[in-house]
Amino acid sequence: MPKYVMVIDQSRCVGCMACVVACKRENDVPPEQFRTRVLEMVKGEFPFLRSELRPELCNHCDHAPCVNVCPTGASHKEADGTVQIDRSRCVGCKACIAACPYNARYINEEHGFADKCTFCQQRLKVGLKPACVATCIGGSRIFGDISDPKSEVRRLIEDNSHRVLLESAGTEPNVYYINRYPKKLS
Amino acid sequence: MSFSRRSFLKYAALSAGGTLLAETPFMGAKARAQAEGGKARYVPTTCEMCFWKCGVVAKVVDGKVVKLEGNPLHPQSLGKLCGRGQAGIGLLYDKDRLKVPMIRTGARGENRYKQASWDEALNYVAEKLTTIKGKYGAESIALFAHGSPGTYFANVVRALGSANISYPSFSQCLGARNVAWELTFGEAPQSTCERVDMANSRVIVLFGTHLGENMHNSQNQEFAQAVANGARIVVVDPRFSTAAGKASTWMPIKPGTDLALLLTWINLVITNGWYDKDYVNNYTNGFDKLAAEVKHYTPEWAARETELPEHDIVEVARALGRNAPNVMVHPGRHFSWHGNDTQRGRAMAILNALLGTWGRPGGIWLSPKGKLAKLTEHPAYPEPKRDSVVFGDYPFAGGEGLTNVVRETTISGDPYPIKAWIVTGTNLLKTMPNQEKTRKAIDKLDLLVSIDVMPTDTVMMADVILPECSYLERHDGLFGIETREAGVAIRQPVIEPLYQSKPAWWIGSQLCRALKLDDYAVKGTWEERMRREAKLWNIDYQELADKGYLSIPGSAAPYFTADNPPTFKTKSKKIELYSAELEDESFAPIPKYQAIEQPPAGQYRLLYGRSQVHTFSRTVNNQWLWELFKENQVWLNAKEAARLGLKDLALVRLVNQDGINSEPVRVKVTERIRPDCVYMVHGFGQHSPAMTRAYNRGADDQHLISKYKIDPICGTTGMRVNFVKIVKEA
């Protein structure tokens, strides 16, 4: 069974928002709600500045707080490593939204269930990469099966210094960010 | 929707190298539909959310367009679409679209119209045009256009006997750049895209070219590749742009002093011997004169003039020299800045020539070989009785014409009256500087016809509004696409036109018929004409319609090689470091630096630019883009904001040097801009209430650009010459 992860090479992100719009179209996300975002952060004082473009989405955590708090079992971990929501079991209690440290979830206001990034499960099932990855202009989002030693994601994680968001939260995320100075010291 | 194991295997097989998951599998419309069991229909076509001409694959389910993806076969999209391209569905299904032909019943701008049938509207336009032609001559009819609809209405205007046709893409955008490179290399640095070989470049210098915010698809893909390759990025820009965030050196230059930096770099490259000596000896002329002319532009002087560190100035020149010829000073795109723009472009071209970048890997690649024959199916156009005005008194004005001169002539009636404007694909009030003049000119007209998809500010001034369908509902082309290779692309309807909207080709043809100019109407449908064009070019139309793009084998020849020796289309057949052509017209044959006016104390230079999710004012009402970027803000340096007592998101108005007030706009307090200028994204402040989402959102930069400075060489309008003060909104 594959274990799906996303690797994000921020140096390649051009902040174009193609991923955000692609996700909305692919997943029919309601107006003004989003499953992914790109944050732009600038540090320093003029003229000594450094910027960070950071795509964010559900981290499909191995220790997912949203799954632990879900009273109905709607939020669950699947065999391919992804965290999914069974809409028919969701009662819209918002416990998962409060529990998620990544602000990755929302209540679908049209239908009342909790919703979030699924890694485009419907595309994975037919052998397609998630929509955000397929259209990423900078080639900044890389997706694949970390259990496959020959996969690009595995190679990127092995070759580069990287981090996950809020590591101290103990969630064991499956979205990896390559560091700004990525080469590992030998 | 359920998917079979079989379709999974098909995609896996389609993906390159047999990797497990595919990105955008597309081997043609039929193959993809079959792989999925035929529930969805796929149509390859060409995007027009901007003018980069990306290949799109549209997915249609139950007659609804549900998704747009980049066509992997097309070199302008390479399987990907930017946010705007994906949001094409938002334009297609925008409830505010123009739906029926309309004829004005109230005063201009009062928004009072009656609905009309197509026959009624077209006959009305034809009668008015005929009257105007009879009274003032055919030349009194002018066209302003942008994008593919221009083709069909240029045909109408030429058939009537007028050549007063102009495209703002020259005067308000890239005209001066192209003229500068034509004077230097004999050719513009652009085919379908800028011919920049970023993927192979070691040093890339951007002068205010906002890659990442200016979202030209394949160029940004290549920029990201260059960054990943470890190319050194140098960004010269008063504002810390997205591209500056990728740069190893950001040079926050004092606005308007770019030429000082360029001439100093030319001097440094020459005096230190960092130029490509063989290349310069073999292919250029005027080197000695250039060397003598630029000698006094020292780094110490440039550091004072540009307010950049002297060390950076010298160090970047050295990096360029050391890595030449695999380097580039990117030619840029929007170029009408300060009214001295041709000479700035000349300096950029000259620097590229000294570094030997033209025709070299990592520099400027060469346009592909072989030109497509022109299909002409109508009689020759009548020769206009009076010369067109579109070149003004500017000896190097380009073939796209000068919008500003047509507007001047409309106001003055000199040398003859202009009484009818046909406007398509361009929102002139938001495109041209000095809206007062645009309004004054419109007041002089007997007829203003707008052909458009959305009820923009300019459309809502028109006497007759003809609703064009969106690019997803029509045929256009065929398009010759020139990237590193030559190819042909198609635009074809994904669905039938909604409401009563019609394709521009049909509107143009019907207008020809209503004017009794039947010989100039298209024979049959436009698609039939496209088939004839394909035949002329030896292209299999069915295959093109299935794949969206076909390349022309053997057309690519991007670099100079033994088989592809350098040729230059200049008068001297060499690269003109010294321009005899400019000298003949009494312009400086080598660019000279002249300081431009700087803002007085308490005022800021107004800079403008792009958002990555908008195309000028064209997309501001699009649901999918509007929700990401609803209104613009005015960027203000943090120290200046503190001095003025302005907090982030404070509501202010900008007041320019002519006392013109902006709409209320919020301040973005930021370290990302110099203290002597402010910046805003162009295209906002729509006054047309028919654009319900965009209406009164943000401020209109063009409203504040009442002053403009005309480039004496080619007539383009420099628009970064306005100064504003900031007034707190009560």
Contacts between the chains, C-beta under 8 A, distances in Angstrom:
chain1	res1	chain2	res2	distance
A	2	B	20	7.4
A	9	B	228	7.3
A	11	B	227	5.8
A	11	B	228	6.6
A	11	B	246	7.4
A	12	B	224	4.4
A	12	B	227	6.3
A	12	B	228	5.4
A	13	B	224	7.8
A	14	B	211	6.9
A	14	B	212	3.9
A	14	B	215	7.9
A	14	B	220	5.2
A	14	B	223	6.7
A	14	B	224	5.7
A	14	B	242	6.3
A	14	B	246	7.9
A	14	B	612	7.8
A	15	B	212	5.4
A	15	B	213	7.8
A	15	B	242	5.0
A	15	B	612	6.2
A	16	B	82	5.3
A	16	B	83	6.1
A	16	B	212	6.5
A	16	B	215	5.2
A	16	B	220	6.5
A	16	B	612	4.8
A	16	B	613	7.9
A	17	B	82	7.8
A	17	B	83	4.1
A	17	B	612	5.8
A	17	B	613	5.3
A	17	B	628	5.8
A	18	B	80	6.8
A	18	B	81	6.4
A	18	B	82	4.8
A	18	B	83	4.8
A	18	B	85	7.6
A	18	B	86	6.4
A	20	B	83	6.6
A	20	B	628	6.6
A	21	B	83	4.1
A	21	B	84	8.0
A	21	B	86	4.2
A	21	B	87	5.4
A	21	B	613	7.6
A	21	B	624	5.6
A	21	B	625	7.6
A	21	B	628	7.4
A	22	B	81	7.6
A	22	B	83	7.9
A	22	B	86	5.2
A	24	B	624	6.5
A	25	B	66	7.4
A	25	B	67	5.3
A	25	B	68	7.4
A	25	B	86	5.7
A	25	B	87	8.0
A	25	B	89	6.7
A	25	B	624	7.5
A	26	B	67	6.5
A	31	B	623	6.8
A	31	B	627	6.2
A	32	B	627	5.3
A	40	B	242	7.8
A	42	B	240	6.9
A	42	B	245	7.5
A	42	B	670	7.4
A	42	B	671	6.7
A	42	B	672	6.0
A	44	B	671	6.5
A	45	B	638	7.9
A	45	B	671	5.5
A	46	B	240	7.9
A	46	B	252	7.3
A	46	B	637	6.5
A	46	B	638	7.3
A	46	B	639	7.7
A	46	B	671	4.5
A	46	B	672	7.4
A	46	B	673	7.6
A	46	B	674	7.3
A	46	B	675	7.7
A	47	B	240	7.9
A	47	B	250	6.8
A	47	B	252	4.8
A	49	B	240	5.2
A	49	B	244	7.8
A	49	B	245	7.9
A	49	B	250	7.1
A	49	B	671	6.0
A	49	B	672	6.5
A	50	B	245	7.6
A	51	B	240	7.1
A	51	B	242	7.6
A	51	B	244	7.7
A	51	B	245	3.4
A	52	B	245	7.9
A	53	B	242	7.4
A	53	B	245	7.0
A	122	B	1	7.2
A	122	B	3	7.7
A	124	B	21	7.2
A	125	B	3	5.2
A	125	B	8	7.1
A	126	B	3	4.3
A	126	B	7	5.3
A	126	B	8	5.3
A	126	B	11	5.9
A	126	B	36	7.5
A	127	B	7	7.6
A	127	B	8	4.2
A	127	B	9	7.4
A	127	B	10	7.8
A	127	B	11	3.7
A	127	B	12	4.8
A	127	B	15	7.5
A	127	B	20	7.2
A	127	B	21	5.9
A	127	B	22	5.9
A	128	B	11	6.0
A	128	B	21	6.3
A	128	B	22	5.6
A	128	B	23	7.5
A	128	B	25	7.2
A	129	B	21	4.6
A	129	B	22	6.7
A	129	B	23	5.3
A	133	B	23	6.9
A	134	B	23	4.2
A	134	B	24	5.1
A	134	B	69	7.1
A	134	B	79	7.2
A	134	B	80	7.3
A	135	B	24	7.7
A	135	B	69	7.0
A	135	B	70	6.4
A	135	B	79	8.0
A	135	B	80	4.7
A	135	B	81	5.7
A	135	B	86	6.8
A	136	B	80	7.0
A	137	B	80	5.6
A	137	B	82	6.0
A	137	B	215	7.5
A	137	B	217	6.5
A	137	B	220	5.1
A	137	B	221	5.6
A	137	B	224	6.9
A	138	B	220	6.9
A	138	B	221	7.1
A	138	B	223	7.9
A	138	B	224	3.5
A	139	B	221	7.1
A	139	B	224	5.8
A	139	B	225	7.2
A	139	B	228	7.4
A	140	B	224	7.0
A	143	B	21	6.9
A	144	B	19	7.7
A	144	B	20	7.2
A	144	B	21	6.7
A	145	B	20	6.3
A	148	B	20	7.3
A	151	B	19	7.9
A	151	B	20	7.8
A	152	B	19	7.8
